[in-house]
Amino acid sequence: MARILALLMFGIALFWSPPSRADVDALSLHASQSTYMPAGNVRYWVDVNPASSEQDATTALQDGRFQPVKRWPPTYGFANGVYWFALDLRNVDHPDESWLYVVEYALLDHLDLYLHYSDGRDQRFVSGDREPYAARSVDHRHFNFALKLPPGQSVSSLLRVQTESSVQVPIAIYSDHAFLETHQRSQLGLGVYYGVLIGLLLYNLLIFLSVRDRSYPYYIGYVALFGLALTCLNGISYQILWPTWPLWDDAVLLLAIGGSLTCMILFTHSFLELPARQPKQARALRIAAWVMTAITLASPFITYRHAILLETASVFLLAILMIGAGLSAWRHGYRPAYYFLLAWSFMVAGIVVYACVSFGLLPKNFVTEYGIQFGSSIEMILLSLGLAYRFKLLRDQNLQLQLEATERLETRVAERTGELHRAMGELRTANRRLHEFSLRDGLTGVHNRRYLDETLAHAVSQARERKAPIALLMLDIDHFKRINDTYGHLAGDDCLRAVADVLRNHVREGDDFVARYGGEEFVVLLPGATRDDAARRAEILRNEVAALRIDGHGATITLTISLGLAALDGGDLHSGPDKLIRAADAALYKAKRDGRNRLVCAD
């Protein structure tokens, strides 16, 4: 009943509604013409109700709420609501009965076409990039619907459009023969373009395998992902690659656009040598690459509209950022930036034009629709010139290297002298290493008593000159003889090494050092440390040693240490290293007398 009512209301609206400003003439099909762009014959109405039905549209048509399309083709940007388009066709005298109603924009989600013929026939078609590809009347990248319209017959159509993408509805009417002829030419043009794209991809891949320049992988990734994005924009991917997977097209488009923009950023970063020449610009591009990567990875998990708006808006920001980087590099004298700037200017111009069409800021026509293809074609030529120029620079650099090699032959005697000096330097280094080895304890790897004797006086003298504090810790492993007697000398050696490791790990780099004083005694020198600082660090060392667990060949050995601390403040100008050692030693033995496993500070 609702279907019959909708048909009756549609017929009344078509034949009996009073004239209004929204009335337009039917599109007449004549024998002299087989292709029609129905500008001036299409009316539209927007319903904010997402469940808008044919009956709602028929009522709106009857009430005169449909308005003539003011700009052709109809482009409304990323708009909400359901868009309805009314178009009446009449075959006046064209001999062809078979016609195609074509919507030449491949990213619309849902299309419903309602047809009511003057001979009483009714049809409904469903299409869109989220509908099965097989629903199309003809195997073609654009949405199309078959009409049977003999001469003298007419048909009234209502097209329902609901999409998260940009609302672009370029309607065209073709006879079957004209459609085949026209779209053979467009397919040929796209085939040539993609052939050039693939050729450029392979060409740059071969160059990369030859020269190993890091710019090439980024550019190859950009070309590949950019080409994939274009196949989605042109409807080729859905037609050829995944016709049975409607939801793939939107997801792949988002990932390809985001990935190509990320590769574009990285190519700019590498090609312009920004890290070495312009660190601030390089940092900005690295941040942009991370942000673009995050947007790309998040795009499958948010709504298509929000994701495509983010990526489309990113084009404008990245255009400013990359052209700015190119201009800056050019002003700083980097000559390849001139080719880069020209190339990306054309490319970015094409992308910006396409984005403006998507937002409804520019009308959709052949130039604006295929602006990306035009811009990228010019970009390919200019970047090829830029690469050739870089090769020329490399050749000049090679010639310069050859001249330098000739000069090096003339200075061979000087080089031999230099080699002699280097050999002497290596000998001095070996002697220094030998001296260093002689100052190390062979068992624990820390400094030995000899090093302490050579260094302590100098450290105290420096502290006196700077009027800075200095502290010395002397420590002894408690009951070490008992450990040797009980577990053997090898276990005792393990204990010494373990304690030395604890001490070494808790001294600061610089003037601090650890030395084995003799037997199980160690010294830790702490220049710049006050008595309180040294005491805190000593307690840390004592606790760390107490936490050790050492394998005693089947038994677990625990250790404790006793520590004596002596410190000189900056005003003590008469104390020397001997006094420091004696004070620390006396404090150590007091710690042992008081029960071991403790710290005693000298007065």
GIRA-V190411 format. One record per residue. RES is the residue in three letters. PHI is phi in whole degrees, 0 to 359 (999 if undefined). OMEGA is omega in degrees with one decimal (999 if undefined). Layout:
# GIRA-V190411
res: <RES RES>
phi: <PHI PHI>
omega: <OMEGA OMEGA>
This chain:
# GIRA-V190411
res: <MET ALA ARG ILE LEU ALA LEU LEU MET PHE GLY ILE ALA LEU PHE TRP SER PRO PRO SER ARG ALA ASP VAL ASP ALA LEU SER LEU HIS ALA SER GLN SER THR TYR MET PRO ALA GLY ASN VAL ARG TYR TRP VAL ASP VAL ASN PRO ALA SER SER GLU GLN ASP ALA THR THR ALA LEU GLN ASP GLY ARG PHE GLN PRO VAL LYS ARG TRP PRO PRO THR TYR GLY PHE ALA ASN GLY VAL TYR TRP PHE ALA LEU ASP LEU ARG ASN VAL ASP HIS PRO ASP GLU SER TRP LEU TYR VAL VAL GLU TYR ALA LEU LEU ASP HIS LEU ASP LEU TYR LEU HIS TYR SER ASP GLY ARG ASP GLN ARG PHE VAL SER GLY ASP ARG GLU PRO TYR ALA ALA ARG SER VAL ASP HIS ARG HIS PHE ASN PHE ALA LEU LYS LEU PRO PRO GLY GLN SER VAL SER SER LEU LEU ARG VAL GLN THR GLU SER SER VAL GLN VAL PRO ILE ALA ILE TYR SER ASP HIS ALA PHE LEU GLU THR HIS GLN ARG SER GLN LEU GLY LEU GLY VAL TYR TYR GLY VAL LEU ILE GLY LEU LEU LEU TYR ASN LEU LEU ILE PHE LEU SER VAL ARG ASP ARG SER TYR PRO TYR TYR ILE GLY TYR VAL ALA LEU PHE GLY LEU ALA LEU THR CYS LEU ASN GLY ILE SER TYR GLN ILE LEU TRP PRO THR TRP PRO LEU TRP ASP ASP ALA VAL LEU LEU LEU ALA ILE GLY GLY SER LEU THR CYS MET ILE LEU PHE THR HIS SER PHE LEU GLU LEU PRO ALA ARG GLN PRO LYS GLN ALA ARG ALA LEU ARG ILE ALA ALA TRP VAL MET THR ALA ILE THR LEU ALA SER PRO PHE ILE THR TYR ARG HIS ALA ILE LEU LEU GLU THR ALA SER VAL PHE LEU LEU ALA ILE LEU MET ILE GLY ALA GLY LEU SER ALA TRP ARG HIS GLY TYR ARG PRO ALA TYR TYR PHE LEU LEU ALA TRP SER PHE MET VAL ALA GLY ILE VAL VAL TYR ALA CYS VAL SER PHE GLY LEU LEU PRO LYS ASN PHE VAL THR GLU TYR GLY ILE GLN PHE GLY SER SER ILE GLU MET ILE LEU LEU SER LEU GLY LEU ALA TYR ARG PHE LYS LEU LEU ARG ASP GLN ASN LEU GLN LEU GLN LEU GLU ALA THR GLU ARG LEU GLU THR ARG VAL ALA GLU ARG THR GLY GLU LEU HIS ARG ALA MET GLY GLU LEU ARG THR ALA ASN ARG ARG LEU HIS GLU PHE SER LEU ARG ASP GLY LEU THR GLY VAL HIS ASN ARG ARG TYR LEU ASP GLU THR LEU ALA HIS ALA VAL SER GLN ALA ARG GLU ARG LYS ALA PRO ILE ALA LEU LEU MET LEU ASP ILE ASP HIS PHE LYS ARG ILE ASN ASP THR TYR GLY HIS LEU ALA GLY ASP ASP CYS LEU ARG ALA VAL ALA ASP VAL LEU ARG ASN HIS VAL ARG GLU GLY ASP ASP PHE VAL ALA ARG TYR GLY GLY GLU GLU PHE VAL VAL LEU LEU PRO GLY ALA THR ARG ASP ASP ALA ALA ARG ARG ALA GLU ILE LEU ARG ASN GLU VAL ALA ALA LEU ARG ILE ASP GLY HIS GLY ALA THR ILE THR LEU THR ILE SER LEU GLY LEU ALA ALA LEU ASP GLY GLY ASP LEU HIS SER GLY PRO ASP LYS LEU ILE ARG ALA ALA ASP ALA ALA LEU TYR LYS ALA LYS ARG ASP GLY ARG ASN ARG LEU VAL CYS ALA ASP>
phi: <999 298 295 296 299 297 296 298 294 296 295 297 297 284 254 237 290 290 300 212 294 279 289 227 284 290 279 267 259 247 295 279 216 239 231 224 253 282 296 90 248 253 247 220 210 249 248 286 282 294 262 306 246 299 297 298 293 297 297 297 295 295 279 77 275 288 242 297 290 277 228 246 284 296 222 232 70 273 253 268 100 257 260 244 232 254 215 255 238 221 276 285 210 283 289 285 265 266 230 235 265 242 249 267 213 269 249 282 285 226 234 231 246 252 241 228 276 291 271 99 285 231 219 223 242 235 205 130 280 248 247 304 298 295 289 286 292 236 291 208 292 264 292 213 224 278 243 249 227 295 305 88 264 226 215 251 235 234 253 259 236 223 205 269 276 297 277 232 231 282 278 220 243 232 286 304 295 294 298 299 293 295 277 295 294 293 295 296 299 295 298 298 298 292 297 298 299 294 299 297 299 292 300 291 296 295 297 299 297 272 257 58 282 291 293 294 302 295 290 298 298 297 298 296 289 296 298 296 298 294 297 289 297 272 83 286 297 292 289 250 273 217 294 261 235 299 282 293 300 296 296 294 300 297 293 291 296 298 295 293 295 297 297 298 297 294 298 301 302 276 298 276 52 294 303 275 263 218 302 294 297 298 296 297 290 297 298 299 295 295 297 295 297 297 298 297 292 277 303 291 255 238 296 301 298 296 294 290 295 299 290 293 296 298 302 296 294 291 301 296 296 284 295 298 296 296 297 296 296 295 296 273 91 275 294 299 296 297 293 301 295 297 299 288 297 294 295 294 300 298 294 295 299 296 296 296 295 298 273 78 275 231 289 269 215 300 291 288 293 254 299 296 296 298 298 290 297 296 301 300 296 292 291 297 297 297 295 298 295 296 299 298 298 297 297 298 295 296 298 296 296 296 297 294 296 298 295 294 297 283 248 299 299 297 295 298 298 297 297 298 297 295 297 295 296 295 296 296 297 297 296 296 294 296 296 299 297 290 261 252 281 294 278 261 84 273 295 254 298 298 296 300 297 285 260 299 300 295 295 293 297 297 298 295 295 274 55 249 287 209 228 226 255 242 226 221 283 292 55 292 299 297 296 299 292 276 251 99 291 296 295 298 299 299 295 299 295 296 295 299 297 299 297 296 285 246 254 281 291 125 275 297 204 242 222 274 277 155 58 259 258 229 235 239 261 233 297 85 266 282 300 293 300 296 295 298 293 297 296 297 297 298 292 295 294 296 276 292 230 243 286 257 57 108 235 262 258 248 233 224 227 249 230 242 240 231 220 242 270 293 269 276 272 252 276 241 296 296 296 296 296 297 294 294 294 296 295 297 290 293 298 291 294 278 124 67 52 201 248 236 261 291 289>
omega: <179.3 178.8 -179.8 179.8 178.7 178.9 179.8 -179.2 178.4 178.7 178.2 -179.8 -175.8 -169.5 -171.7 -180.0 -179.8 -179.8 176.3 180.0 -178.5 -179.1 175.6 -178.6 172.2 177.3 -178.4 179.4 -176.4 -178.0 -176.3 -174.8 -178.1 179.2 -176.4 167.6 -165.3 174.6 -178.1 179.8 -174.5 172.7 -179.9 178.3 179.8 177.3 -178.6 178.8 -178.0 178.8 -177.8 -174.9 176.9 179.6 177.3 -179.5 179.3 177.0 178.8 178.3 179.4 -177.6 179.0 -179.8 173.6 -179.0 176.3 174.9 -174.4 -177.1 -177.6 -3.9 -178.5 -179.7 -173.8 178.7 -179.0 -173.9 177.3 176.2 177.2 -179.8 177.4 179.2 179.9 179.5 176.0 -179.3 174.9 176.3 -176.8 -177.1 -179.9 -175.2 -178.1 175.2 -174.8 -179.8 177.0 171.9 -170.7 171.4 -168.5 172.2 -164.1 -172.2 178.1 -172.6 -173.6 176.2 173.1 179.4 178.3 -177.5 176.8 -176.5 179.8 178.4 175.8 179.6 175.8 177.9 172.4 176.9 175.8 177.5 -178.3 -177.9 171.0 175.5 -179.9 -179.7 -176.9 -179.8 -179.2 -178.5 -179.4 178.2 -176.4 -175.7 177.8 178.8 -177.1 -176.7 -175.9 175.8 171.8 -172.8 178.7 176.6 180.0 -179.4 177.0 178.9 175.3 -176.1 170.4 179.5 178.1 -178.6 176.4 -172.7 171.2 179.9 175.7 -179.1 175.7 -173.5 177.6 -177.7 175.4 178.4 -177.9 161.1 -177.9 -178.0 -179.1 178.9 179.9 -177.5 -177.4 -174.1 167.9 179.1 -179.4 177.8 177.4 178.4 177.6 178.2 177.3 -178.6 -179.0 174.1 176.4 -179.8 179.2 177.3 178.0 179.0 -179.0 -180.0 -179.7 176.3 178.6 178.0 178.9 179.4 -179.3 -171.5 178.4 175.8 -174.6 178.6 -172.6 178.7 178.4 -178.9 177.7 177.2 178.4 -178.4 -177.9 -178.2 177.2 177.0 178.2 178.1 179.4 177.5 176.1 -179.8 -178.3 179.5 -176.6 -177.5 179.8 -179.5 -169.3 -168.5 -177.3 -178.5 -179.8 -179.0 -173.3 -174.1 -177.8 -171.2 -179.4 -178.1 -179.6 178.8 -179.6 -179.7 -178.3 178.6 180.0 179.1 180.0 177.3 177.6 177.9 177.9 178.7 -178.0 176.6 178.2 180.0 -175.9 -174.6 -178.7 -180.0 -174.0 -178.6 -178.5 -172.1 -175.6 -174.9 -179.5 177.1 179.5 179.9 178.6 -180.0 176.8 176.9 179.0 179.6 178.3 179.4 -179.5 176.6 178.9 178.4 -178.7 -178.5 -179.7 -172.2 179.4 -174.1 174.8 -177.6 -178.3 -176.6 -179.7 -178.6 -177.5 175.3 177.5 -176.8 179.4 177.4 178.8 179.7 -178.6 -179.0 -179.7 176.8 178.8 -176.2 -174.9 176.0 175.5 177.8 178.7 178.4 -179.9 178.7 179.0 179.9 179.5 171.9 178.2 -169.1 176.4 179.5 178.8 178.7 178.1 -176.2 177.9 -177.0 -176.4 175.6 177.7 -178.2 -178.7 176.7 178.0 179.9 -179.2 177.3 179.9 178.6 177.8 175.6 -179.8 179.4 -179.9 -179.4 178.4 177.2 179.7 173.6 -174.7 -176.8 -177.3 -179.2 -177.9 179.3 179.6 179.9 178.0 -177.7 -178.2 177.5 178.0 178.9 -179.3 -179.1 -176.9 177.5 174.2 175.8 178.3 177.7 177.7 179.0 176.9 176.1 178.2 178.0 177.9 178.8 177.8 178.1 177.5 176.9 178.9 177.7 178.0 177.5 178.9 177.6 177.6 178.8 179.0 176.9 -178.2 -178.3 -176.3 -179.4 179.1 179.1 179.1 176.7 177.9 177.8 177.7 178.4 179.4 179.0 178.0 177.2 178.1 177.3 177.7 178.0 178.8 178.5 178.0 178.7 178.1 178.0 177.9 179.4 -179.8 180.0 -179.1 173.8 -174.3 -176.6 -171.4 -178.7 176.7 179.0 -178.7 -176.9 -179.6 179.3 178.8 -179.0 -178.1 -170.0 -171.7 -178.4 179.8 -179.2 178.9 179.2 178.3 179.0 179.0 179.8 -177.7 -174.8 -178.2 178.5 175.2 -177.8 179.1 175.8 171.0 -175.3 -176.3 177.3 -176.8 174.8 -176.9 179.3 178.8 178.2 178.6 -177.7 -174.9 -171.3 179.7 -175.7 177.7 176.4 176.7 176.5 178.1 179.1 178.8 179.9 -179.2 178.7 178.6 178.7 178.0 -179.1 -177.7 -177.4 -176.4 172.5 179.7 175.8 -179.4 -175.9 179.3 173.4 178.4 177.1 172.7 -173.3 -179.9 179.1 -179.8 -178.5 178.2 176.8 174.4 179.7 -175.3 176.4 178.4 -177.2 173.3 179.7 -177.8 178.5 -178.2 179.6 178.2 -179.3 178.1 178.7 176.6 179.4 -179.0 179.8 179.8 179.0 180.0 -179.5 -178.5 172.9 -171.9 -180.0 178.2 179.0 177.8 178.5 179.5 -178.4 171.7 -174.7 166.6 179.0 171.8 -174.2 171.1 -175.4 172.3 -177.2 174.8 176.4 -173.6 -177.9 -178.6 -172.6 -173.3 -179.3 179.7 -177.9 -179.0 179.3 -179.8 179.4 -177.4 -179.0 179.4 -179.5 178.9 178.8 179.2 -178.0 173.4 177.7 179.1 179.7 -177.4 175.0 177.8 179.2 -179.5 177.5 174.2 179.7 178.4 179.2 999>
